[in-house]
């Protein structure tokens, strides 16, 4: 059952308005400034509004108000995992791939403004609830949630821009004048701030929440945020220790047995989910099935907005634990999609795959086939020979409001974060193997080979991470923090062209049209701060070389 305690509970309740001082009448459709901080229940309404602004990724498109991980151009399209089928008006193609972005034409245009608006709400909440006259046992969890949310919004900025101004009080230019303008803190200062905020918030957050409170922050959520931050910052020992806290906490986290089903609405808030964004059809819904389905399916049409690349497909191992490039004995060139890691068929629609009430063909030569490969990118069809399947509900008609949640952190990522951090800190000990093999077992793969050195384990962790977290908005940040984007983007992204010759299918890897990404390592490991921000605040220094 979907609980919407966070969303639209009382219309207008989260907007504080001034009243005529000559009237001693409280409005009946709003909460006054004094009333909203007078009780935990009223303050909770304000906190609900902050939760309502939690998104799993930055907005990257003008076509939707939803976050990038539920849009027609999600973050994986900005990596080597996928590209958009449509081209016109798509930021990952028109701006990112072309390198035509900068301070005056940023890709994530509203992100800075939106995150600081959210941070201001957190600051206002903390300022007013801290001295409020209600019991500390009720106050502390509310303040801890606000501090977690503020840290969440700050990390969302840091992932894209690096160091940003740390503001912990509500600003008001009418009262403070030019003192509202802050310089950027260093990235290291921001990391230390979030580490402290998350750890202190975790102390006052519950280990678990009741079903009707699903979506609220827990200790696990605060540690997941902190652990991911530390991983991204290369603080290996800290990241290993923080993720280990989650692994050893008595919160009931575990891998959901079915990788494909764990993302479906019927299984939301399952044992693997640590923190997610709550949605509900027709109340706070989205239409990701419209964006991500193949161009033609049995019950309607999709945009085919996420086309997995051949580069990603090649990283799915076969059931003997090897890839085609590694000489897998299970690879059949006449049937290259058989005997794969279970996550492949759970994540990607390929030629001949059963989907909904039909079969999807991306091969050339099938009459009236809107899903066939058009590697040129000019025909409005698929550009790689693949479509996305992961997270799509086969029962959901494209274009009809869906209430499927968006997972931000889940237990499998914690295992991967721990494995990477521990390997970098101390090498591939047994705990690294255990974390990795637990994930691989669910995928139907054999354990990793014994005796890997640190570099060998690093390569396996990175491949496992790519496959396990495909289309969850993590790949771009991984390429940035590993400083491998310049190598990855130096080659065109690939597609699969399938033709029939003498009754036999022939598989040929080709370049995807428009699949070359321009990348300048001197500047593109960070996004440009919008020029409008710098114009308002001359203390803000632009990221290098923009």
C-alpha positions in Angstrom: 0.0 0.0 0.0 1.2 3.5 -0.8 1.4 6.0 2.1 1.4 9.6 1.2 2.2 11.2 4.6 4.8 13.4 2.8 2.7 14.8 0.0 0.0 17.4 -0.2 -1.4 16.7 3.3 -2.9 20.1 3.9 -3.2 22.5 1.1 -1.3 25.7 1.9 -0.2 24.5 5.2 3.5 24.9 4.4 3.3 28.5 3.4 3.7 31.1 6.2 1.8 34.3 5.7 1.5 37.6 7.5 -1.8 38.6 9.0 -3.4 42.0 9.6 -2.1 43.1 13.0 -5.4 44.8 13.7 -7.3 41.5 13.5 -7.1 38.9 16.2 -8.5 36.1 14.0 -6.5 33.1 12.9 -7.1 32.1 9.3 -8.8 28.8 8.9 -7.1 27.7 5.7 -3.5 28.5 6.7 -1.1 28.1 9.6 0.3 31.4 11.1 4.0 31.8 11.7 3.4 31.2 15.4 1.1 28.3 15.0 3.3 26.3 12.6 6.1 26.0 15.2 3.8 25.4 18.2 3.5 21.6 17.9 5.3 18.7 16.4 2.3 18.0 14.2 2.3 21.5 12.7 6.0 21.6 12.3 5.8 18.2 10.6 3.6 19.8 7.9 6.5 22.1 7.0 8.9 19.2 7.1 6.6 17.3 4.7 6.9 20.1 2.2 10.7 19.7 2.3 10.4 16.0 1.7 8.2 16.8 -1.3 11.2 18.4 -2.9 13.5 15.4 -2.6 14.5 14.2 -6.0 16.8 11.4 -7.0 18.7 13.5 -9.5 19.1 16.9 -11.1 16.6 18.0 -13.7 18.1 17.8 -17.1 15.3 18.6 -19.6 12.7 21.2 -20.4 10.1 18.6 -21.2 9.4 17.6 -17.6 9.3 18.9 -14.1 10.4 15.6 -12.7 13.9 14.8 -11.6 16.4 13.4 -14.1 16.0 9.9 -12.9 12.3 9.9 -13.9 12.5 11.9 -17.1 13.0 11.7 -20.8 16.8 12.3 -20.4 18.1 10.5 -17.2 21.7 10.8 -16.0 22.8 7.5 -17.6 22.3 9.2 -21.0 25.2 11.5 -19.9 27.5 8.4 -19.6 28.5 5.4 -21.7 25.6 3.4 -20.4 22.9 4.7 -22.7 21.9 7.4 -25.2 18.6 9.0 -26.0 16.6 7.7 -28.9 15.1 11.1 -29.8 17.7 13.8 -30.4 15.8 17.1 -30.7 15.9 19.2 -27.6 17.7 16.5 -25.6 20.4 18.0 -23.3 22.5 14.8 -23.1 22.9 15.0 -26.9 22.5 18.7 -27.9 24.6 20.0 -25.0 26.6 17.3 -23.2 27.7 15.2 -26.1 28.4 18.2 -28.2 30.3 20.0 -25.5 28.1 23.0 -26.0 27.5 23.9 -22.4 28.9 26.6 -20.2 28.0 29.2 -17.6 25.5 30.9 -19.9 24.1 27.7 -21.2 24.3 25.2 -18.3 22.7 21.8 -18.6 21.2 21.5 -15.2 19.7 25.0 -15.3 17.4 25.1 -12.3 19.4 22.8 -10.0 21.4 25.4 -8.1 18.3 27.6 -7.5 16.1 24.6 -6.5 18.7 23.1 -4.1 19.3 26.4 -2.3 15.6 27.0 -2.0 15.3 23.6 -0.3 18.3 24.3 1.9 16.7 27.6 3.0 13.5 25.7 4.0 15.7 23.3 6.1 17.5 26.3 7.7 14.2 27.9 8.5 12.8 24.7 10.0 16.0 24.2 12.2 16.0 27.8 13.4 12.3 27.7 14.5 12.0 24.2 15.8 15.2 24.3 17.9 13.7 26.8 20.5 10.1 25.5 20.1 8.3 24.7 23.3 7.5 21.0 22.8 9.2 17.9 24.1 12.8 17.1 23.1 11.8 13.5 22.4 9.6 14.8 19.6 11.8 17.6 18.6 15.1 15.8 18.1 13.9 13.4 15.4 12.3 16.3 13.5 15.5 18.3 13.6 17.5 15.2 12.6 15.4 14.7 9.5 15.9 18.4 8.5 19.6 18.1 9.0 19.7 14.9 6.9 17.6 16.6 4.1 19.9 19.7 4.1 22.9 17.4 3.8 21.1 15.5 0.9 20.6 18.8 -1.0 24.1 19.9 -0.4 25.6 16.6 -1.7 23.4 16.9 -4.8 25.1 20.3 -5.5 28.5 19.0 -4.7 28.2 16.0 -7.0 27.9 18.5 -9.9 29.8 21.6 -8.9 32.3 20.6 -6.3 32.6 23.0 -3.3 29.6 25.3 -2.8 28.6 27.9 -0.2 27.7 26.4 3.1 24.7 28.3 4.5 23.2 27.2 7.8 20.9 30.1 8.6 17.8 31.4 6.7 18.9 34.5 4.8 16.9 37.6 4.3 18.3 40.5 2.2 15.9 43.0 3.6 17.4 42.4 7.1 21.0 41.3 6.3 21.8 43.2 3.1 24.9 42.1 1.3 25.7 39.7 4.1 23.5 37.1 2.4 26.2 36.6 -0.3 28.6 33.8 0.6 31.8 32.7 -1.1 32.2 29.0 -2.0 33.5 26.6 0.6 36.1 24.2 -0.5 35.0 20.7 -1.4 36.9 19.3 1.6 35.0 21.7 3.9 31.7 20.6 2.4 32.6 16.9 2.8 33.5 17.5 6.5 30.3 19.4 7.1 28.1 16.6 5.6 30.0 13.9 7.5 29.3 15.7 10.8 25.7 16.5 9.9 24.9 12.9 8.9 26.5 11.3 11.9 24.8 13.7 14.4 21.5 13.3 12.6 21.8 9.5 12.6 22.1 9.6 16.4 18.5 10.9 16.6 17.0 9.0 13.7 15.2 5.7 14.1 16.7 2.5 12.8 13.4 1.6 11.2 10.1 3.5 10.5 6.6 2.3 10.6 5.0 1.4 7.2 2.9 4.5 7.2 6.1 6.6 7.5 7.9 5.0 4.6 10.1 7.5 2.8 11.3 9.2 6.0 14.9 9.3 6.9 16.4 6.6 9.1 19.9 5.9 10.5 20.5 3.8 7.4 19.6 6.7 5.1 21.9 9.1 7.0 24.8 6.6 6.8 24.1 5.8 3.2 24.4 9.5 2.3 27.5 9.8 4.4 29.1 6.6 3.0 28.4 7.6 -0.6 29.8 11.0 0.0 33.0 9.6 1.5 33.3 7.1 -1.4 33.0 10.0 -3.9 35.6 12.0 -1.9 38.1 9.1 -1.9 38.0 8.9 1.9 38.4 5.2 1.8 38.7 4.2 5.4 35.8 6.5 6.4 33.6 5.1 3.5 34.3 1.5 4.5 33.5 2.2 8.1 30.3 4.0 7.4 29.0 1.4 5.0 29.9 -1.3 7.4 27.7 0.3 10.0 24.7 -0.3 7.6 25.8 -3.8 6.9 26.0 -4.7 10.7 23.0 -2.6 11.8 19.9 -4.6 13.0 17.7 -2.8 10.5 16.8 -5.9 8.4 18.5 -4.8 5.2 19.2 -7.5 2.7 19.2 -8.2 -1.0 15.7 -8.7 -2.4 15.8 -12.2 -4.0 14.5 -11.1 -7.5 16.6 -8.3 -9.1 14.0 -7.5 -11.7 11.0 -7.4 -9.3 12.7 -5.3 -6.6 12.0 -2.1 -8.6 8.3 -2.8 -9.3 5.5 -1.0 -7.4 4.2 -4.3 -6.0 7.5 -4.7 -4.1 8.3 -1.1 -3.1 9.8 -0.4 0.3 11.2 -3.9 0.4 14.1 -5.1 2.5 16.7 -3.8 0.0 15.5 -0.2 0.0 17.3 2.2 2.4 15.9 5.5 1.1 13.5 6.2 -1.7 11.3 9.0 -3.1 7.6 8.2 -2.7 5.2 8.6 -5.5 1.5 7.8 -6.0 -0.4 7.6 -9.3 -2.7 10.6 -10.0 -1.6 12.3 -6.8 2.1 12.7 -7.2 2.7 10.4 -10.2 5.0 10.3 -13.2 5.1 8.8 -16.6 8.4 7.0 -16.9 6.8 4.2 -18.8 6.0 6.7 -21.5 9.6 8.0 -21.6 11.5 4.7 -21.4 9.4 2.0 -23.2 10.3 1.1 -26.8 8.8 3.2 -29.5 6.0 0.7 -30.1 4.7 -1.8 -27.6 1.6 -3.9 -27.4 -0.4 -1.4 -25.4 0.8 1.9 -26.8 3.9 3.9 -27.6 6.9 5.0 -25.8 9.6 7.6 -26.5 12.5 5.1 -26.4 14.4 7.8 -24.5 16.9 5.4 -22.9 18.9 3.2 -25.4 21.5 1.0 -23.6 24.8 1.0 -25.5 26.6 -2.1 -26.7 29.4 -0.9 -24.4 27.2 -1.6 -21.4 25.9 -4.9 -22.9 29.5 -6.1 -23.3 30.1 -5.7 -19.6 27.3 -8.3 -18.6 29.1 -11.5 -18.0 28.0 -14.9 -19.1 27.1 -17.6 -16.6 30.7 -18.8 -16.4 31.8 -15.4 -15.0 33.5 -14.2 -18.1 32.6 -11.7 -20.8 32.8 -12.2 -24.6 36.1 -10.3 -24.6 37.5 -12.6 -21.9 36.7 -15.6 -24.0 33.6 -16.9 -22.3 32.8 -20.5 -23.3 29.1 -19.7 -22.8 29.2 -17.0 -25.6 27.4 -18.1 -28.8 28.0 -15.6 -31.6 24.7 -16.8 -33.2 22.8 -16.2 -30.0 24.8 -13.6 -28.1 22.0 -12.9 -25.5 21.8 -16.4 -24.1 23.5 -17.6 -20.9 23.9 -14.1 -19.5 24.0 -12.7 -16.0 20.4 -12.5 -14.9 20.6 -8.8 -14.6 20.9 -8.5 -18.4 17.4 -9.7 -19.3 16.0 -7.9 -16.3 17.5 -4.6 -17.4 17.7 -4.5 -21.2 15.2 -5.2 -24.0 17.1 -6.8 -26.9 16.2 -8.2 -30.3 13.7 -11.0 -29.8 13.0 -10.2 -26.2 9.5 -10.8 -24.9 8.0 -7.6 -23.5 4.4 -6.9 -22.4 2.3 -9.0 -24.8 4.6 -9.2 -27.7 8.2 -9.5 -29.0 10.5 -6.6 -29.6 12.5 -6.7 -32.8 15.4 -4.3 -33.3 16.8 -6.2 -36.3 16.6 -4.7 -39.8 14.1 -6.0 -42.3 10.9 -6.5 -40.1 8.1 -4.7 -41.9 6.5 -1.7 -40.2 8.8 -1.9 -37.2 9.2 1.3 -35.3 11.7 -0.3 -32.9 14.3 -1.3 -35.5 17.8 0.1 -35.2 18.5 3.5 -36.8 22.1 4.0 -35.8 22.1 7.4 -37.6 19.9 8.8 -35.0 17.8 10.6 -37.7 14.7 8.5 -37.8 13.2 8.7 -34.4 13.8 5.0 -33.8 16.2 3.2 -31.5 19.8 4.3 -31.9 21.6 1.2 -30.3 19.5 -1.9 -31.0 18.5 -1.9 -27.3 15.8 -0.4 -25.1 15.7 -0.1 -21.3 13.6 -2.6 -19.3 14.8 -2.1 -15.7 12.3 -0.3 -13.5 9.5 -0.5 -16.1 6.3 -2.1 -15.0 4.9 -4.3 -17.8 1.4 -3.8 -16.5 1.7 0.0 -16.8 0.2 1.5 -19.9 2.7 4.1 -21.3 1.5 7.7 -20.5 -0.8 6.7 -17.7 0.2 8.1 -14.3 2.4 5.7 -12.3 3.2 5.8 -8.6 6.3 3.7 -8.7 8.9 5.0 -6.2 12.4 6.1 -7.1 15.1 4.3 -5.1 18.0 6.6 -4.0 20.0 4.0 -2.0 19.6 0.3 -1.7 21.5 -2.4 0.1 23.3 -3.7 -3.0 24.9 -0.3 -3.4 26.1 -0.3 0.2 27.8 -3.6 -0.5 29.5 -2.2 -3.6 30.5 1.0 -1.7 32.0 -1.1 1.1 33.8 -3.4 -1.3 35.4 -0.5 -3.2 36.4 1.5 -0.2 37.8 -1.5 1.7 39.7 -2.6 -1.4 41.3 0.8 -1.8 42.0 1.1 1.9 43.4 -2.4 2.6 43.3 -4.5 -0.5 41.0 -7.4 -1.4 40.4 -9.1 1.9 37.7 -11.7 2.6 35.2 -9.0 3.5 35.5 -7.5 0.0 35.0 -10.9 -1.6 32.0 -11.6 0.6 30.3 -8.4 -0.3 30.9 -8.9 -4.0 30.0 -12.5 -4.1 26.7 -11.9 -2.3 25.7 -9.6 -5.2 26.9 -12.0 -7.8 25.0 -14.9 -6.3 21.7 -13.2 -6.9 22.8 -12.6 -10.5 23.4 -16.3 -11.0 27.2 -15.7 -11.4 30.0 -17.7 -9.9 32.2 -16.2 -7.1 35.0 -14.0 -8.1 38.3 -15.9 -8.7 40.6 -16.2 -5.7 43.9 -14.4 -5.6 43.0 -11.1 -7.2 45.4 -8.3 -6.4 44.1 -4.8 -5.6 44.1 -3.6 -9.2 42.4 -6.8 -10.4 39.7 -6.4 -7.7 39.3 -2.8 -8.5 38.5 -3.7 -12.1 35.9 -6.3 -11.1 34.3 -3.9 -8.6 33.9 -1.2 -11.2 32.4 -3.6 -13.7 30.0 -5.1 -11.1 29.0 -1.6 -10.0 28.2 -0.6 -13.6 26.0 -3.6 -14.2 24.3 -3.7 -10.8 23.5 0.1 -10.7 22.8 0.6 -14.5 20.2 3.3 -15.1 20.2 4.4 -11.4 22.0 7.7 -12.1 25.4 6.6 -10.6 27.5 6.0 -13.7 28.4 9.6 -14.6 29.6 10.4 -11.1 31.6 7.2 -11.1 33.4 8.2 -14.3 34.1 11.6 -12.9 35.4 10.5 -9.5 37.6 7.7 -11.1 38.9 10.3 -13.6 38.2 7.8 -16.4 35.7 9.9 -18.4 38.4 11.2 -20.8 39.3 7.6 -21.8 35.8 6.3 -21.9 34.5 9.2 -24.0 37.5 9.1 -26.4 35.8 6.4 -28.4 32.4 6.4 -30.1 29.6 4.6 -28.2 28.5 1.4 -29.9 25.3 -0.2 -31.2 24.2 -3.6 -32.4 23.2 -4.0 -36.1 21.3 -7.2 -36.8 20.5 -8.4 -40.3 19.2 -11.6 -41.8 21.5 -13.3 -44.4 20.4 -16.5 -46.0 18.0 -17.0 -43.1 20.6 -16.6 -40.4 20.9 -13.5 -38.2 24.2 -11.7 -38.4 25.3 -9.5 -35.4 27.6 -6.6 -36.1 28.7 -4.0 -33.6 28.7 -0.5 -35.2 29.0 3.1 -34.0 25.8 4.6 -32.7 24.9 7.8 -34.6 25.7 10.8 -32.5 27.3 8.5 -30.0 30.6 10.5 -29.7 30.8 12.6 -26.5 33.0 15.6 -26.4 34.9 15.8 -23.2 37.6 18.2 -22.0 39.4 16.9 -18.9 40.6 20.4 -18.1 37.1 21.4 -17.1 34.4 18.9 -17.7 34.8 16.9 -14.5 32.6 19.6 -13.0 29.6 21.4 -14.4 29.7 25.2 -14.8 28.0 27.3 -12.2 25.2 29.2 -13.9 26.2 32.7 -15.0 23.1 34.0 -13.4 24.3 32.9 -10.0 27.7 34.6 -10.4 26.0 37.7 -11.7 24.0 37.9 -8.4 27.0 37.1 -6.2 30.4 38.3 -7.2 32.0 36.2 -4.3 31.2 33.0 -6.3 34.2 31.9 -8.3 33.5 29.9 -11.5 34.8 26.4 -11.9 38.2 26.2 -13.7 38.4 26.9 -17.4 34.7 27.8 -18.0 
